[in-house]
Amino acid sequence: MKHSIKFLMAILLILSAAQTTLAQGSLSLHGTYQEFYDFRPVGNFPYGDVSDYPRQLGGGVRYNIGLNFKTSMSIGANFVYHGSKAFVYNDAKAKNYMGYLDLQFNHYLAGAYNRRGGFYAFGGLTAGHYWIIWDKFPREIPEQSNYFYNRKNLFVNASVGVGTEVYVSAFYLFADGSLNTNLNHFVDGTTIKELPMRQFWTAKAGIRIPFGQVE
């Protein structure tokens, strides 16, 4: 987490340095729907295949700055959650959380960052944690046994996507979607393993509030 904070501070300094008379800052608030997928499904306790991982809902906040009329840069914080999910292991249940920071660059294919609407493509990086927290265990298996223990995996992902936005009164309405693929491994004991959540896709919708004139 310390590395994530340092990463965020460095990006904020870059954003501040990039501020020019042509640039415009803005704040975005969004809701999120997220789902895992994998081209090469691998069984992973307790879910089985990656497709069995729960769908997640959440939200986030993002600070954006225009580098020029066609390109913007942003840093965001996101949190998604799925309530307790029951398994076939005698009433076992777990809660699932995911929190991450992301760095994103938008390039407008139509319209512009400070115009009244546009269509954009984007790419970036995400870094954060995925938690599985058990809140109910099978009666015959003690808590914190070999399988039923709380897990926290650090992940780093690259993302690409497309989005659109339109200016309404004093703010933008936007929606976008992205595919995210894993770049790192994790170590379980002495074994390097692939993260079970290698890829996920995300859909976001929300508002972007500009701190300057919209043309």
C-alpha positions in Angstrom: 0.0 0.0 0.0 2.9 2.4 0.7 4.1 1.9 -2.9 0.6 2.7 -4.1 0.5 5.9 -2.1 3.9 7.0 -3.5 2.7 6.2 -7.0 -0.4 8.3 -6.5 1.6 11.3 -5.1 4.0 11.1 -8.1 1.1 11.1 -10.5 -0.5 14.1 -8.8 2.8 16.0 -9.1 2.8 15.2 -12.8 -0.8 16.4 -13.2 0.0 19.6 -11.4 3.1 20.2 -13.6 1.0 19.6 -16.7 -1.5 22.3 -15.9 -1.4 25.1 -18.5 -3.7 27.8 -19.7 -5.1 25.4 -22.3 -5.7 22.6 -19.8 -8.8 22.1 -17.7 -9.2 20.1 -14.6 -12.3 18.1 -13.8 -13.7 15.7 -11.2 -15.5 12.5 -12.1 -17.8 10.3 -10.0 -18.9 6.9 -11.4 -20.6 3.7 -10.7 -18.9 0.4 -11.7 -20.0 -3.1 -12.9 -17.1 -5.6 -13.1 -16.8 -9.2 -14.1 -13.8 -11.6 -14.5 -13.1 -13.6 -17.6 -10.2 -15.8 -18.8 -9.3 -17.2 -22.2 -7.6 -20.2 -20.4 -9.9 -21.0 -17.4 -8.0 -22.4 -14.4 -9.7 -24.1 -11.5 -9.3 -22.1 -8.3 -10.7 -22.8 -4.9 -13.3 -21.9 -3.8 -14.9 -20.8 -7.1 -13.8 -23.4 -9.6 -13.4 -21.6 -13.0 -12.7 -17.9 -13.2 -16.2 -17.5 -14.7 -17.6 -18.6 -11.3 -16.1 -15.5 -9.6 -18.9 -13.2 -8.4 -19.9 -10.1 -10.4 -19.1 -6.9 -8.5 -20.7 -3.5 -8.1 -19.0 -0.4 -6.8 -17.9 3.1 -7.7 -15.0 5.5 -7.7 -13.7 9.0 -8.0 -11.3 10.4 -10.6 -9.3 13.7 -11.1 -8.8 14.6 -14.8 -6.7 17.2 -16.5 -6.5 18.1 -20.2 -3.0 17.9 -21.6 -4.4 19.4 -24.8 -7.8 19.6 -26.5 -7.6 16.0 -27.7 -5.8 14.2 -24.8 -6.5 14.0 -21.1 -4.8 12.3 -18.2 -6.4 11.1 -15.0 -5.8 9.3 -11.7 -8.7 7.4 -10.0 -9.6 5.4 -6.9 -12.1 2.5 -7.3 -13.8 0.1 -4.9 -16.1 -2.8 -5.8 -17.8 -5.3 -3.6 -19.9 -8.5 -3.7 -21.9 -9.6 -0.7 -21.6 -13.0 0.9 -21.7 -15.9 -1.7 -22.7 -19.4 -0.6 -20.8 -22.5 -1.8 -21.5 -26.2 -1.8 -19.2 -26.7 1.2 -21.8 -27.0 3.9 -22.9 -23.4 4.0 -19.5 -21.9 3.6 -19.7 -18.2 2.7 -17.2 -15.5 1.7 -17.3 -11.8 0.9 -15.4 -10.4 -2.0 -13.8 -6.9 -2.2 -11.6 -5.2 -4.8 -9.9 -1.8 -4.4 -7.5 -0.3 -6.8 -5.9 2.9 -8.2 -5.7 3.6 -11.9 -3.8 5.9 -14.2 -5.6 6.6 -17.5 -5.0 8.5 -20.8 -8.0 9.4 -22.9 -7.6 10.4 -26.6 -10.7 11.9 -28.3 -11.5 10.4 -31.7 -14.4 12.8 -32.0 -15.1 16.0 -30.1 -12.6 17.2 -27.5 -11.9 17.2 -23.8 -13.4 20.6 -23.1 -16.1 20.6 -25.8 -19.7 19.6 -25.4 -19.3 16.0 -26.1 -17.1 13.4 -27.7 -16.0 9.8 -28.3 -12.7 8.6 -26.9 -10.4 5.7 -26.6 -8.3 5.1 -23.5 -5.6 3.0 -22.0 -3.8 2.8 -18.7 -2.7 0.8 -15.7 -4.5 -0.4 -12.5 -2.9 -1.5 -9.2 -4.6 -2.7 -6.1 -5.9 -5.7 -4.0 -8.5 -8.4 -4.2 -9.8 -9.8 -0.9 -11.7 -13.0 -0.1 -13.0 -12.7 3.4 -14.7 -15.8 4.9 -17.7 -14.9 7.1 -19.1 -18.5 7.5 -17.2 -21.8 7.5 -18.3 -25.4 7.1 -19.1 -26.9 10.4 -16.7 -29.7 10.2 -13.7 -27.6 9.0 -11.9 -25.3 11.5 -11.5 -21.7 10.6 -8.2 -20.7 9.0 -7.6 -24.3 7.8 -5.6 -25.1 4.7 -8.4 -23.8 2.4 -10.6 -21.6 4.4 -8.5 -18.6 5.1 -8.7 -14.9 4.2 -6.8 -14.0 1.1 -5.4 -10.7 -0.3 -3.8 -10.6 -3.7 -1.9 -7.6 -5.1 -2.4 -7.2 -8.8 -1.3 -4.9 -11.6 -3.3 -4.7 -14.8 -3.1 -3.0 -18.2 -6.4 -1.7 -19.5 -7.8 -0.5 -22.9 -11.3 0.7 -23.6 -13.7 3.2 -25.3 -16.2 5.7 -24.0 -18.5 8.6 -24.8 -19.7 11.7 -23.0 -22.1 14.6 -23.5 -22.3 18.0 -21.7 -25.6 18.6 -20.0 -26.0 22.0 -18.2 -23.1 22.2 -15.8 -21.5 18.7 -16.1 -20.8 15.8 -18.5 -22.6 12.5 -18.5 -20.3 9.7 -19.6 -20.1 5.9 -20.0 -17.2 3.7 -20.9 -16.1 0.1 -21.0 -12.6 -1.5 -20.7 -10.8 -4.8 -20.8 -8.1 -5.4 -18.2 -5.3 -8.0 -18.3 -3.0 -9.0 -15.5 0.7 -8.2 -15.6 2.0 -9.7 -12.4 2.3 -13.0 -10.5 2.0 -13.7 -6.8 3.9 -16.0 -4.5 2.1 -18.7 -2.4 4.7 -20.1 0.0 7.7 -20.8 -2.3 5.6 -21.2 -5.5 5.1 -18.4 -8.1 1.6 -18.6 -9.4 -0.6 -16.9 -11.9 -3.3 -14.7 -10.3 -6.7 -16.5 -10.6 -8.3 -13.3 -11.8 -6.1 -12.8 -14.8 -8.6 -10.6 -16.7 -11.7 -8.6 -16.0 -13.9 -6.2 -17.9 -15.4 -3.1 -16.4 -18.3 -0.8 -17.3 -18.6 2.6 -15.8 -21.1 5.4 -16.0 -21.2 8.7 -14.1 -20.7 12.5 -14.3 -17.7 14.7 -14.9 -17.7 18.1 -13.4 -15.4 20.6 -15.2 -13.5 23.4 -13.4 -13.4 25.8 -16.3 -15.2 27.0 -19.4 -16.8 24.5 -21.8 -16.7 25.5 -25.5 
